[in-house]
Amino acid sequence: MPPRNRQNPLVREFILRNVAEHPGNISSLAAKQFGLSRVAITRYAKRLIEEGLLTATGKTRARRYALKNTVNLRFRITEITRHSDEDVIWRFRILPEIRNLDQNIVDLCHYGFTEMYNNVIDHSLSDDAIVSFQQNYCKVTMRIIDNGIGIFEKIQKDFNLSDPRSALLELSKGKLTSDKERHSGWGIYFTSRMFDLFQIDSGDLFYSRERERDDDWLIETGDIGRHVN
């Protein structure tokens, strides 16, 4: 272990990787893990705050820490048509804002965003959409919100299915598309399995899939709202 008057990168990494699950006791947890005092860990946290990686609220033992977004992007796209180019939005509105991400993660985000925004262009019948991209030290969150027909209802109508829940079942199998000339049908299927968490909120159905658990959930919300990809 390096001298205690120096910042140990392992301590910094430990704080950043665990603070989301332990916002109120990360100091005592890190102190125990590395055999340091709470005062020493407080100095680490202060440095991370100064660097814009952490935020803090409260004082002394009531103090709580959280990861701070290094990218917090949100914008509206209007006049969406079938001639819109999803890759242009990625290259000129989102990619320049990304900070310090490994290339494989950037490529993953590129694929997921363009696949989901492409669905807005070709299937939602929405005139506009809201895009958000948030990044902190540990996580990237992307959302696309539109006011279109809704993915489950669209598939139900296109394939003459009994109800929107049947549409989700077919969608989860892959290769389901209402526009065979432009899409293979694998876009949502693969995207839902590539990300740690994938969710769609459409009509009165909410679908969620966690990659680590290989677990799917479908909840009937009873609310007519947006869908989030």
Phi, psi and omega per residue, in radians:
M1 nan 2.369 -3.134
P2 -1.213 2.873 3.110
P3 -0.927 2.547 -3.006
R4 -1.257 -0.216 3.111
N5 -1.492 0.083 3.098
R6 -1.992 2.697 3.137
Q7 -1.427 2.023 3.121
N8 -1.443 2.092 -3.120
P9 -1.050 -0.466 3.115
L10 -1.195 -0.612 3.100
V11 -1.196 -0.778 3.120
R12 -1.017 -0.830 -3.125
E13 -1.089 -0.718 -3.142
F14 -1.067 -0.799 3.136
I15 -1.063 -0.851 -3.071
L16 -1.155 -0.617 -3.099
R17 -1.392 -0.336 -3.040
N18 -2.019 -0.146 -3.041
V19 -1.155 -0.522 -3.116
A20 -1.103 -0.638 -3.137
E21 -1.574 -0.265 -3.102
H22 -2.348 1.062 -3.063
P23 -1.150 -0.507 -3.074
G24 -1.691 -0.310 -3.096
N25 -2.251 0.396 -3.135
I26 -1.103 -0.557 -3.132
S27 -1.133 -0.858 -3.137
S28 -1.182 -0.598 3.119
L29 -1.139 -0.807 3.138
A30 -1.192 -0.664 3.125
A31 -1.065 -0.755 3.134
K32 -1.185 -0.697 -3.093
Q33 -1.114 -0.656 -3.017
F34 -1.980 0.078 3.118
G35 1.178 0.620 -3.141
L36 -1.960 2.878 3.076
S37 -1.412 2.793 3.073
R38 -1.093 -0.564 3.103
V39 -1.093 -0.740 3.120
A40 -1.112 -0.747 3.130
I41 -1.142 -0.605 3.084
T42 -1.058 -0.639 3.093
R43 -1.142 -0.676 3.061
Y44 -1.069 -0.820 -3.117
A45 -1.088 -0.696 3.128
K46 -1.072 -0.743 3.118
R47 -1.109 -0.707 3.134
L48 -1.167 -0.575 3.056
I49 -1.164 -0.777 3.129
E50 -1.066 -0.561 -3.139
E51 -1.452 -0.038 3.093
G52 1.404 0.367 -3.126
L53 -1.771 -0.391 -3.138
L54 -2.231 2.735 2.913
T55 -2.149 2.804 3.139
A56 -2.465 2.506 3.048
T57 -2.332 2.695 3.129
G58 1.416 3.042 -3.097
K59 -2.224 2.712 3.109
T60 0.779 -2.133 -3.036
R61 -1.333 -0.197 3.071
A62 -1.589 0.063 -3.083
R63 -1.230 2.385 3.135
R64 -2.231 2.412 -3.117
Y65 -1.966 2.721 3.096
A66 -2.648 2.661 3.044
L67 -1.178 2.441 3.124
K68 -1.764 2.391 3.089
N69 -1.158 2.209 3.033
T70 -1.554 -0.328 3.002
V71 -2.325 2.262 -3.139
N72 -2.440 1.434 -2.971
L73 -1.878 2.332 3.099
R74 -2.634 2.229 3.138
F75 -2.670 2.794 3.135
R76 -1.838 2.416 3.051
I77 -1.933 2.215 -3.108
T78 -1.986 2.869 3.089
E79 0.972 0.899 3.099
I80 -1.262 2.296 3.085
T81 -2.341 2.994 3.103
R82 -1.191 -0.174 3.104
H83 -1.671 0.031 3.091
S84 -1.156 2.656 -3.104
D85 -2.028 1.897 -3.105
E86 -1.121 -0.516 -3.098
D87 -1.259 -0.486 3.084
V88 -1.135 -0.749 3.100
I89 -1.042 -0.765 3.142
W90 -1.108 -0.871 -3.009
R91 -1.208 -0.603 -3.013
F92 -1.866 -0.320 -3.103
R93 -1.909 -0.531 -3.038
I94 -1.914 -0.926 -3.055
L95 -0.909 -0.749 -3.132
P96 -1.117 -0.315 -3.097
E97 -1.589 -0.264 -3.071
I98 -1.178 2.430 -3.082
R99 -2.181 2.170 2.917
N100 0.931 0.840 3.045
L101 -1.886 2.442 3.045
D102 -1.058 2.597 -3.038
Q103 -1.072 -0.599 -3.140
N104 -1.148 -0.560 3.086
I105 -1.275 -0.693 3.073
V106 -1.045 -0.777 3.133
D107 -1.104 -0.676 3.111
L108 -1.112 -0.791 3.113
C109 -1.112 -0.685 3.109
H110 -1.042 -0.842 -3.141
Y111 -1.069 -0.869 -3.082
G112 -1.102 -0.769 -3.124
F113 -1.115 -0.858 -3.080
T114 -1.143 -0.620 3.094
E115 -1.134 -0.784 -3.098
M116 -1.271 -0.692 3.115
Y117 -1.200 -0.564 3.077
N118 -1.072 -0.620 3.086
N119 -1.156 -0.612 3.059
V120 -1.107 -0.792 -3.111
I121 -1.057 -0.826 -2.941
D122 -1.655 -0.364 -2.981
H123 -2.216 -0.398 -2.978
S124 -1.351 -0.454 -3.045
L125 1.126 0.403 3.123
S126 -1.618 2.516 3.124
D127 -1.470 -0.360 -3.136
D128 -2.578 2.986 -3.139
A129 -2.678 2.683 3.043
I130 -1.930 2.263 -3.126
V131 -2.005 2.349 3.011
S132 -2.304 2.524 3.108
F133 -2.411 2.056 3.139
Q134 -2.163 2.441 -3.118
Q135 -2.421 2.284 2.925
N136 -2.187 -2.931 -3.036
Y137 -1.076 -0.526 -3.008
C138 -1.977 -0.262 -2.924
K139 -2.567 2.546 2.975
V140 -2.042 2.326 3.094
T141 -2.182 2.191 3.091
M142 -2.087 2.434 3.084
R143 -2.381 2.482 2.983
I144 -2.233 2.131 -3.103
I145 -2.089 2.218 3.067
D146 -2.343 2.974 -3.126
N147 -1.996 0.627 -3.094
G148 -1.445 -2.886 -3.039
I149 -1.160 -0.466 -3.103
G150 1.731 2.325 -2.981
I151 -1.124 -0.701 -3.091
F152 -1.221 -0.723 3.113
E153 -1.158 -0.657 3.140
K154 -1.101 -0.808 3.135
I155 -1.160 -0.693 3.122
Q156 -1.014 -0.784 -3.119
K157 -1.244 -0.745 -3.084
D158 -1.141 -0.558 -3.068
F159 -1.948 0.171 3.074
N160 0.943 0.845 3.141
L161 -1.535 2.837 -3.027
S162 -1.227 -0.631 3.135
D163 -2.803 2.943 -3.098
P164 -1.059 -0.501 3.125
R165 -1.143 -0.583 3.057
S166 -1.140 -0.575 3.102
A167 -1.104 -0.722 3.119
L168 -1.110 -0.712 3.125
L169 -1.048 -0.799 3.128
E170 -1.156 -0.696 -3.130
L171 -1.085 -0.652 -3.096
S172 -1.192 -0.265 3.130
K173 -1.444 -0.317 -3.071
G174 1.451 2.952 3.111
K175 1.058 0.426 3.099
L176 -1.889 2.083 -3.141
T177 -2.589 2.527 3.082
S178 -1.673 0.100 3.127
D179 -2.469 1.362 -3.012
K180 -1.129 -0.424 -3.127
E181 -1.268 -0.420 -3.056
R182 -1.967 -0.318 -3.031
H183 -2.417 2.542 3.087
S184 -1.449 -0.373 -3.080
G185 1.652 -0.062 -3.100
W186 -1.586 -0.169 -2.992
G187 -0.950 -1.008 -3.123
I188 -1.194 -0.657 -3.140
Y189 -1.004 -0.900 -3.113
F190 -1.212 -0.730 -3.126
T191 -1.041 -0.705 -3.119
S192 -1.140 -0.353 -3.113
R193 -1.803 -0.177 -3.121
M194 -1.555 -0.507 -3.067
F195 -1.671 2.688 3.120
D196 -1.066 -0.670 3.127
L197 -2.441 2.258 -3.139
F198 -2.270 2.274 -3.095
Q199 -2.419 2.534 3.014
I200 -2.275 2.196 3.060
D201 -2.002 1.885 -3.001
S202 -2.493 2.151 -3.091
G203 1.085 -2.229 3.099
D204 -1.874 0.414 3.102
L205 -2.086 2.436 3.081
F206 -2.198 2.102 -3.124
Y207 -1.951 2.356 3.136
S208 -2.428 2.411 3.105
R209 -2.337 2.262 3.063
E210 -1.881 2.157 -3.054
R211 -1.180 -0.734 -3.067
E212 -1.083 -0.684 -3.137
R213 -1.552 -0.170 -3.028
D214 0.893 0.866 -2.927
D215 -2.193 2.302 3.114
D216 -1.995 2.471 3.072
W217 -2.289 2.412 3.017
L218 -2.189 2.142 -3.103
I219 -2.129 2.306 3.025
E220 -1.530 1.931 -3.036
T221 -1.491 -0.479 -3.071
G222 1.346 0.096 -3.140
D223 -1.958 2.440 3.035
I224 -1.637 2.025 -3.058
G225 -2.615 -2.635 -3.065
R226 -1.476 2.980 2.872
H227 -2.105 2.373 -3.038
V228 -2.017 2.192 -3.102
N229 -1.970 nan nan
